[in-house]
Amino acid sequence: MNDRTRDPHLDSLLPKVPFSRRGFMASSVAAGFALSVQPVVAQTMVKTDTQGLTAGDIKIPTKDGSIPGYFARPATGDKFPVVLVAPEIWGAHEHIKDVARRLAKLGYLAVVPEPYSRQGDPQKAPDIQAVLKIANAKPDAEMMADFDAALAWAIKDGRGDASRVAITGFCRGGRTTWMYSAHNPSLKAGVAWYGPVTGTKNELTPRNPIDIVADINVPVLGLYGGADQGIPNETVDRKYAALKSMNKPSEIIIYEGMPHAFHADYRPSYRKETAEDAWKRMLAWFKKYGV
């Protein structure tokens, strides 16, 4: 594929790293994650402290009771811009909570709902098949409702600003980012990290991100690895063509030669330079759209 035109606003703010710009990447949900699973390498994991922050576990009220969650925000102040953080299939584990703290250090109120609490505990699952069984049992409708609830908590109890809300997510959370960006038009922006846009349809997941292009009116930035073995390029072109044909304000960055989960600093797939560049681009995207 040929490189797409870069966004000059973002490129003016950031260092140059080899990448190409395409349509939006996709894969089988199960295949994309199964390929990404690697042993944890704890010594590489970034750890962000809570100095200057208020952070911790929370209960997020929902229509059927509550779900666990985690939040982080600056210790002082009010009306913080809100970033909803959508977890991987392993749920709200320590790396995802650390992402919330990194955002809080930058002045955001970050909220991480635990989406799989009704289905099981993926962090205690014995193997990837068991993890996928838990994650694949989550209905999209319930997922959207959980993120609505997390946002409601952020506005009511977390000191969040309802006029400045974004979502970001990783792997399965990247898919959630696409879906929620179509579900909630009040968002200002979304950033999807290597989230699949195609997959098996069933009664729990009747549509995929590639099917809801017409509904995505939130500007979404996609961050993907060019060597992600679970993301077929053919689906990239179909997604790209659909978005462009509808004049959607979304962009994609493909980091050539990078694997799936290049931001996951607790796994061997981590690529420090690429992860840092992508993080800066995410922040520039939020800034561009007022979050």
C-alpha positions as CSV (number, residue, x, y, z in Angstrom):
1,M,0.0,0.0,0.0
2,N,1.1,3.6,-0.6
3,D,1.5,6.0,2.2
4,R,-1.4,8.3,2.9
5,T,-1.1,12.0,3.4
6,R,0.0,12.9,7.0
7,D,-1.8,15.2,9.3
8,P,0.4,18.3,9.3
9,H,-0.9,19.5,12.7
10,L,0.2,16.3,14.4
11,D,3.4,15.9,12.5
12,S,4.5,19.4,13.4
13,L,4.3,18.5,17.1
14,L,6.1,15.1,17.0
15,P,9.3,13.4,16.2
16,K,9.6,11.3,13.0
17,V,9.2,7.6,13.3
18,P,8.9,5.3,10.2
19,F,5.2,4.7,9.6
20,S,2.6,4.7,6.8
21,R,-1.0,6.0,6.9
22,R,-3.7,3.7,5.6
23,G,-7.3,2.9,6.2
24,F,-8.3,1.2,9.4
25,M,-6.8,-2.2,10.4
26,A,-8.9,-5.2,11.3
27,S,-8.7,-8.9,12.3
28,S,-10.6,-11.7,13.8
29,V,-11.1,-10.7,17.4
30,A,-9.9,-14.1,18.7
31,A,-7.0,-14.4,16.3
32,G,-5.7,-10.9,17.0
33,F,-5.4,-11.5,20.7
34,A,-4.2,-15.1,20.6
35,L,-1.3,-14.0,18.5
36,S,-0.4,-11.3,20.9
37,V,-0.2,-13.4,24.0
38,Q,3.3,-13.6,25.4
39,P,4.9,-14.2,28.8
40,V,4.9,-11.2,31.1
41,V,8.3,-9.5,31.4
42,A,7.8,-7.6,34.6
43,Q,11.2,-5.8,34.6
44,T,10.3,-3.8,31.6
45,M,6.9,-2.6,32.9
46,V,6.6,1.2,33.4
47,K,5.4,2.0,36.9
48,T,3.8,5.4,37.5
49,D,3.4,6.6,41.1
50,T,0.5,8.4,42.7
51,Q,2.4,11.4,43.9
52,G,0.2,14.4,43.3
53,L,-2.8,12.2,42.3
54,T,-5.9,10.8,43.8
55,A,-6.4,7.3,42.6
56,G,-7.8,3.9,43.5
57,D,-10.5,1.3,43.1
58,I,-14.1,2.3,42.8
59,K,-17.6,0.8,42.4
60,I,-19.4,2.1,39.3
61,P,-23.2,2.1,39.6
62,T,-25.0,0.3,36.8
63,K,-28.6,-0.6,36.1
64,D,-28.0,-4.1,37.4
65,G,-26.0,-3.1,40.5
66,S,-22.4,-2.1,40.1
67,I,-19.1,-3.0,38.4
68,P,-15.5,-2.6,39.7
69,G,-13.4,0.1,38.3
70,Y,-10.3,2.3,38.8
71,F,-9.7,6.0,38.5
72,A,-6.9,8.5,38.7
73,R,-6.9,12.3,38.6
74,P,-4.9,15.2,39.9
75,A,-5.2,15.6,43.7
76,T,-6.4,19.2,43.4
77,G,-8.7,20.9,41.1
78,D,-12.1,20.3,39.5
79,K,-13.8,19.9,36.1
80,F,-11.0,17.7,34.6
81,P,-11.1,16.5,31.0
82,V,-12.2,12.9,31.1
83,V,-10.5,9.9,29.3
84,L,-12.3,6.6,29.5
85,V,-9.8,3.8,29.2
86,A,-11.0,0.5,27.6
87,P,-9.0,-2.6,28.8
88,E,-7.6,-5.5,26.9
89,I,-9.2,-8.9,27.2
90,W,-7.4,-9.4,30.5
91,G,-9.5,-6.6,32.0
92,A,-8.4,-3.7,34.3
93,H,-5.0,-5.2,35.2
94,E,-2.0,-3.2,36.5
95,H,-0.7,-2.0,33.1
96,I,-4.1,-0.5,32.2
97,K,-4.3,1.2,35.6
98,D,-0.9,2.6,35.1
99,V,-2.1,4.1,31.8
100,A,-4.8,5.8,33.9
101,R,-2.1,7.2,36.2
102,R,0.0,8.4,33.3
103,L,-3.0,10.3,32.0
104,A,-3.8,11.7,35.4
105,K,-0.2,13.1,35.7
106,L,-1.1,15.1,32.6
107,G,-4.2,16.6,34.1
108,Y,-6.9,14.1,33.0
109,L,-9.5,12.2,35.0
110,A,-9.0,8.7,33.7
111,V,-11.6,6.0,34.5
112,V,-11.2,2.3,33.8
113,P,-14.3,0.2,34.1
114,E,-13.8,-3.6,34.6
115,P,-15.9,-4.8,31.8
116,Y,-15.7,-8.6,32.3
117,S,-16.7,-8.8,36.0
118,R,-20.1,-10.4,35.2
119,Q,-18.5,-13.0,32.9
120,G,-15.5,-14.0,35.1
121,D,-12.0,-12.9,36.0
122,P,-9.7,-13.1,33.0
123,Q,-6.7,-12.4,35.1
124,K,-7.2,-15.8,36.9
125,A,-8.0,-17.7,33.7
126,P,-5.7,-20.7,33.2
127,D,-5.0,-20.2,29.5
128,I,-5.8,-17.9,26.5
129,Q,-8.8,-20.1,25.5
130,A,-10.4,-19.4,28.9
131,V,-9.6,-15.7,28.7
132,L,-11.3,-15.5,25.3
133,K,-14.3,-17.4,26.5
134,I,-14.8,-14.8,29.2
135,A,-14.2,-11.8,26.9
136,N,-16.3,-13.2,24.1
137,A,-19.3,-13.7,26.5
138,K,-19.5,-9.9,26.9
139,P,-22.4,-8.4,24.9
140,D,-21.7,-5.2,23.0
141,A,-24.9,-3.7,24.4
142,E,-23.7,-4.3,28.0
143,M,-20.2,-3.0,27.2
144,M,-21.7,0.3,25.9
145,A,-23.9,0.6,29.0
146,D,-20.9,0.0,31.2
147,F,-18.9,2.8,29.6
148,D,-22.0,5.1,29.8
149,A,-22.0,4.2,33.6
150,A,-18.3,4.9,33.9
151,L,-18.8,8.3,32.2
152,A,-21.7,9.1,34.5
153,W,-19.5,8.3,37.5
154,A,-16.7,10.5,36.2
155,I,-19.1,13.5,35.8
156,K,-21.0,13.0,39.1
157,D,-18.3,11.7,41.5
158,G,-15.0,12.1,39.8
159,R,-15.0,15.8,39.1
160,G,-15.1,15.4,35.4
161,D,-16.0,17.9,32.7
162,A,-18.9,16.6,30.6
163,S,-17.9,18.8,27.7
164,R,-14.4,17.3,27.4
165,V,-14.6,13.6,27.1
166,A,-12.5,11.1,25.1
167,I,-12.0,7.3,25.0
168,T,-8.9,5.2,24.3
169,G,-8.4,1.5,24.5
170,F,-6.0,-1.3,23.7
171,C,-6.5,-4.5,21.7
172,R,-10.1,-5.5,22.5
173,G,-10.3,-2.1,24.1
174,G,-9.4,-0.6,20.7
175,R,-12.5,-2.3,19.3
176,T,-14.5,-1.0,22.2
177,T,-13.2,2.5,21.4
178,W,-14.5,2.2,17.8
179,M,-17.9,0.9,19.0
180,Y,-18.3,3.5,21.8
181,S,-17.3,6.3,19.4
182,A,-20.3,5.3,17.3
183,H,-22.5,4.8,20.4
184,N,-21.8,8.2,22.1
185,P,-21.7,11.2,19.8
186,S,-21.0,13.5,22.7
187,L,-17.4,12.4,22.8
188,K,-14.8,14.8,21.6
189,A,-12.3,12.2,20.4
190,G,-11.2,8.6,20.4
191,V,-7.8,6.8,20.1
192,A,-7.9,3.1,19.2
193,W,-4.7,1.1,19.8
194,Y,-4.5,-1.9,17.5
195,G,-8.2,-2.7,17.9
196,P,-9.8,-5.2,15.4
197,V,-12.5,-3.8,13.2
198,T,-13.9,-7.1,11.9
199,G,-14.8,-10.4,13.6
200,T,-17.4,-13.1,14.0
201,K,-21.0,-11.7,14.3
202,N,-23.4,-13.3,16.7
203,E,-26.2,-12.2,19.1
204,L,-23.7,-10.8,21.5
205,T,-21.7,-8.9,18.9
206,P,-24.1,-8.3,16.0
207,R,-22.0,-5.6,14.4
208,N,-18.3,-4.8,14.1
209,P,-16.6,-1.5,13.8
210,I,-16.3,-1.9,10.0
211,D,-20.2,-2.1,9.9
212,I,-20.8,1.2,11.8
213,V,-18.8,3.7,9.8
214,A,-21.9,5.8,9.1
215,D,-22.5,6.1,12.8
216,I,-18.9,7.2,13.7
217,N,-19.1,11.0,14.0
218,V,-16.3,11.2,16.6
219,P,-12.8,11.8,15.3
220,V,-10.9,8.5,16.0
221,L,-7.1,8.0,15.7
222,G,-6.1,4.5,15.0
223,L,-2.6,3.3,16.1
224,Y,-1.5,0.0,14.6
225,G,1.6,-2.1,13.9
226,G,2.5,-2.9,10.3
227,A,3.7,-6.4,11.4
228,D,0.6,-7.3,13.4
229,Q,0.0,-10.8,12.1
230,G,-3.6,-10.8,13.1
231,I,-4.6,-7.8,11.0
232,P,-5.2,-8.4,7.3
233,N,-4.4,-5.5,5.0
234,E,-7.4,-6.3,2.8
235,T,-9.7,-5.1,5.7
236,V,-7.6,-2.0,6.1
237,D,-8.5,-0.9,2.5
238,R,-12.2,-1.6,3.0
239,K,-12.4,0.4,6.2
240,Y,-10.3,3.2,4.8
241,A,-12.5,3.4,1.7
242,A,-15.7,3.5,3.7
243,L,-14.5,6.2,6.0
244,K,-13.2,8.4,3.2
245,S,-16.3,8.0,1.1
246,M,-18.3,9.4,4.1
247,N,-15.8,12.1,4.8
248,K,-15.2,10.9,8.4
249,P,-12.6,12.9,10.3
250,S,-10.6,9.8,11.4
251,E,-7.0,9.0,10.8
252,I,-4.7,5.9,11.1
253,I,-1.0,5.5,11.7
254,I,0.7,2.2,10.7
255,Y,4.1,1.8,12.3
256,E,6.0,-0.4,9.8
257,G,7.6,-3.5,11.2
258,M,5.9,-3.1,14.6
259,P,4.0,-6.1,16.2
260,H,0.7,-6.2,17.9
261,A,0.6,-4.7,21.4
262,F,3.7,-2.5,20.8
263,H,2.6,-0.3,23.7
264,A,2.3,-3.1,26.2
265,D,5.5,-2.5,28.2
266,Y,4.9,-5.6,30.3
267,R,5.3,-8.0,27.3
268,P,8.1,-8.7,24.8
269,S,6.0,-7.1,22.1
270,Y,6.8,-3.6,23.6
271,R,8.7,-1.2,21.3
272,K,9.8,1.8,23.4
273,E,10.4,4.3,20.7
274,T,7.2,3.5,18.8
275,A,5.1,3.4,22.0
276,E,6.4,6.8,23.0
277,D,5.7,8.3,19.6
278,A,2.2,6.9,19.5
279,W,1.5,8.2,23.0
280,K,2.5,11.7,22.0
281,R,0.3,11.4,18.9
282,M,-2.6,10.4,21.1
283,L,-2.1,13.4,23.3
284,A,-1.9,15.7,20.3
285,W,-5.1,14.2,18.9
286,F,-6.9,14.9,22.2
287,K,-5.5,18.5,22.2
288,K,-6.6,19.0,18.6
289,Y,-10.2,18.1,19.4
290,G,-10.4,20.0,22.7
291,V,-9.9,17.3,25.3
